Amino acid sequence: MGVISLDGVRDKNVMQLKKLNTALFPVRYNDKYYADALSSGEFTKLAYYSDICVGSIACRLEKKEGGAIRVYIMTLGVLAPYRGLGIGTKLLTHVLDLSAKQNISEIYLHVQTNNDDAIGFYKKFGFEITDTIQNYYTNITPPDCYVLSKIIAQVHPKK
């Protein structure tokens, strides 16, 4: 059984994230994506399985009116041969736990409407479809996406 470990994304290993995204997604991500991922700090992670980089989660932190922060999951992906080993679960759980610890109450993401695997995966963690956006994607079919959101219970420090 391989060991799954997570590592932060920094300037020196951001190429790993770029390589993974090229292999995983039909979309090319721009410089802003990588700047957002790097500035999210611990909310963006690479996953290694037996020392091979096989997955990642990249988030953007957004300030809402009133100053509250919410987390937007830009990408979460694991290379096909390594799916089903708990790597995606470990990546998502890391971000959920971190959000709870930092008193961030909302996490959301976009999923292509025909991506049943992803929708099922997020629902297992308590995400719900809260909206549908027509023609969200360009150049991929279907172009529509669902917004999946999760409200996180806060971890209150013991008084």
Buried (B, 14 or more C-beta within 10 A) or exposed (E): EEEBEBEEBEEEEBEBBBEBBEEBEEEEBEEEBBEBBBEBEBBBBBBBBEEEBBBBBBBBBEEEEEEEBBBBBBBBBBBEEBBEBBBBBBBBEBBBEBBBEBEBBBBBBBBBBEBEEBBEBBEEEEBEBEEEEEEBBEEEEEBBBBBBBBEBEEEEEEE
